[in-house]
């Protein structure tokens, strides 16, 4: 099976350098028309985005640049309008744009927390919101969020980044449910790569293994017509894995026993992973707990 994106239009945010550049080039190489987004100057021009567009065109592809700040909904809507005016559709959105403001929680200014959340979470919301109706009307869409091991598992000095990166997983989970009947598939990429954002943080030998191209291979799979849905794909240095959120089967305490002391006493049973499940909607947790209560009450009557 060859994955192609002929006659499809893709928007890649933060595509002037690093992973975003690699994603844009990878989509274009396989036939997509690409909007290369990268934060521009006061006039909306981005030298980095223009350079990627030139590279795509030199290889025979089609691309346009846009310098929208993803945290600004008006600018994002203008970018999507440009895509629609130019090519008449949007099939793929890759939410890749991001910034870092690393500091321990003790030393982190409030402004740094909000700045990172604004770009990673609000920016992802803005871009997704701007293409959602288009994809619904088309009956087709592929959206990729970008998370991180820092969001999934935590990392010292990255409370802002980690919070935002876990939040986009929550955004994905609900959009999967709402987009299913329109063939809008929403997935999350959790990459690790040697980029400008990670340079100096990783040993040179490891850095050289962590190519952006290895991550882009996973990204392209998430954009494919046969793409999965609701997947967290972890990718880096040629390694690929999936991450999942599971919930243990848990216990039931009758009303008279619902005390913090009894919860504490039952922690081993609560943590027992026998029969754990991957829940795909919030109400499934409710049904599970109500079912346990109903079963316990029924056994008494």
N, C-alpha and C positions, 0 to 999 in steps of 0.2 A: 504494500500500500504506500503510495506516494502522497504526501501531504502538500497540497497546493492551495493558494489563496487568489487564484485568478478572478478578476472582476469583483473582488472584495476591497472594501476601504477600511483601513485601520488607523486609529489614533493612538500614538504612543506618547505618553507624557514623560517629561524629564529625559528626552531622547537625544540631547546634544552630546552626551558623554557616557561612558561606562555601560552599564547594563541596558539603559534605554537606547543608546546608539546601536548596540548589538541587536536588540529586539527589532528596531526599525529596519536595519539592514537585512536581518533574517526574514522578516515578513516580505520585504520588497523583493528579495532574491527568489521567493517562491510565488511571486505574482501579485502581491497586494499593492494597492495604491496607498501611500502612507502620508498621514499628517504627522510631521516631526515637530513635536512641541518641546520647547525649552524656554525657560524664563528669559524674556527679552529686556532690552533697555527701555528708557522712557517712551520711545517711539514704537515699542513692540518688536524690535529687531533683535534677533539672537544669532550671533556669529557662529556659534556651535551648531545650532539647528540648520542654518544655511549651509554649513559645510557638509552635514549629513545628507541634506537634500541633493547637493551637488554630487556627492558620492553615489547616491542611488541613481540619479539621472545618468551619470557617466557609465553605469553598468546596464543602462537601457530601461530602467524602471521609471515610475511616476511618483513624485512626492512634492509636497508643499510644506513650508515652514510656518510656524505660528508661535509667538512669544508669550502666550497667555500665562498669567500667574494662576495656577490651578486653585489657589485659595480665594480667587475672585470670580464669583459666579458669572458676572457680566462678561468678563474676558473669556471664560470657558464657553459660554453660549455663542460668543462671536467666533471662536475657533470652530465649533461644531457647525455653525452656519456656513463658514468658509468651506468646510468639507462637503456639505450638502449642495452648496452653490456650484462647487467644482465638479463633484462626481455623483451627486444625487442620492447617496446612501452612506450609512456607517454600519459596518458589520462587526468590527472588532475594536474593543477599547482595552488598552493596557495601561492600568494605573500604576505608573512606575515612579513618578516624581517624588523627591524627598529631600530632606535636610537633616543635619545632625546638630544638636546642641548638648553635647555630653557633659554631665556634671553629676556628682553624687547628689542624692536627694537633699541632703543637709545644705548643700551649697547652691542648689539650682534656683535661679531667679524664676519667679512666676512667669515672667515674659518668655523665658526659654521653653517652659512647659507648653504654654499656649501656642507659641510659634510652631513647634514641631507637630502638635496635634492639629493645628490649622492646615498645615500642608498635607500631612499624611492621611488624616481622617477626613477633614472637611474638604480637602482637595479631591479625594477619591469620591466623596459624596457628590460634589459639584459636577465632576466629569461624568459620573454614572447617571446622575439626574438629567443631564443635558442630552444624553443619547437614548435614554430609556424608552421614551415614546416612539422614537424612530425605529428602534429594534422591535418594539411591540407591533407596530404597523407592518413592518417587513415580515414578521413571523420568523425572525432569525436574529441571533446576536451572540457574541462571545465576549465576556467581560472577565478580565483577570485582575484581581487585587494583588498587591505585593505586601506580604507580611515579612516576618523575620524570626529567626530563632530567639532573638531578644524579646519578641512579643510572646512567642509560644512558651518559652522556658525562663526568660529573665536574663538580665546581664547588668553587671555593676555599672552605675553611672548613666543608665539609660531608662529611667522611669518614664520620661516623656515619650521617647521613641517606642519603648516596649508597650506602653498603654495604647498608643495609636496603632501599632502594628497588630495587637490583639483585637482591637476594635474593628478593624477591617474584616476580620474573620467573622465577627458577629453580623456585620453588614452583609457579607456573602451569604450567610446561613438563611437570612430572611429573603434576600433577593432570589435565591434558588427556588424558594417556594412560590414567590409571586411571579417569577418569569417562566416557570416550567411549561405552561400551556402555550407559550409564544416561542418555544424553542430558543429561549435566552438561557444559555448555560453560563454559570458564574463559578469561577474557581479561584484559588489563591496560590500564588507562588511564594515560597519561602527560600530565597536564594542566599548563597554565600559566594562571593566572588572577589577577585582582586581588582578593585576599582579605586578611584580617587578618594572615595569615602572610607575605604579600609586600608589604604596605603599607610605604612608605618605602624599599623596595629598587628600585622601578621608577619611572620618570619619570611624572608625573601624566597626560600625554597618552596614553602607552601603557597606563597603568593603566586608564583609562576604556574602552579598547578590549577589555580582557581580562575580559569579563563571565563570571560563573559560568554563566550560561544557555548560552553558546556551548559550554562544556565539557560541560554536562549533555546537550546534544543528542547528543554522541558516546557518553556513558555510557548513555543510553537505547537506542541502537542495539546496544550490547554486551549488554543485558539482554533484547532482543527474542526472541520465539520463533524467528525466522530468524537469530539472532545468529551471527557467525562463531565460530571456535574457535581458541584459541592466537594471538590477534592482540594486538599492542602498538599501541594507537591513541593517537597524539599529538594533542592538541587544545588550541587557545587562540586567542583573538581572531578566531574565525571560520575559523581554519585547521585542517585535518585531514590527518594523514599517518600512515603506518605505519612502525614501526621493526623491523629484522630483524637477526638474528645470523647471519652467513655464515662459512663456513670455506673457505679456498682449497683447491684440489686437492692442492697440496703435492708433495713429492718422496719418493723412496725411496733410502736409503743401505744398501748391503749391510753385513753385520756388521763386516767389516774396516775399513769406512770410517765407522762410527758414532762419530765423535769430535766434540768441541765445535768444533774447528778447521774441520772439514768442514761442520758446521751453519752456522757463521758465514760461511763462504765461499759458502754456497748461499742466503743470506737473500733475495736478489733473486728467486730461483726459488721459494722458500717463500712469499714475499709476492705472487707473480704471481696476479692475481685472475681470470685466464682459467679458465673452468670451475668457478668457486666455487659452492658449494651452501649452501642453508639446510637444515641437518640437523634432523630433528624427533624424534630420540631418540639417547641417548648411544651405543648399540650401533652406530649407523650410521657413526660415526667409526671404531670398531674394525673394522667390515667393510671400510671404505675402505682403511685402512692394511694390514690383513692381505691384502686383495686386491692391493694394490700389491706387497707382498712376494712373494706367490704368483706374480704375473705375472712379476716379475723373476727369481725362481728357475726358473720354467718356461722362460723364454727361454734359460737357461744349459744346460738339459738337452736 
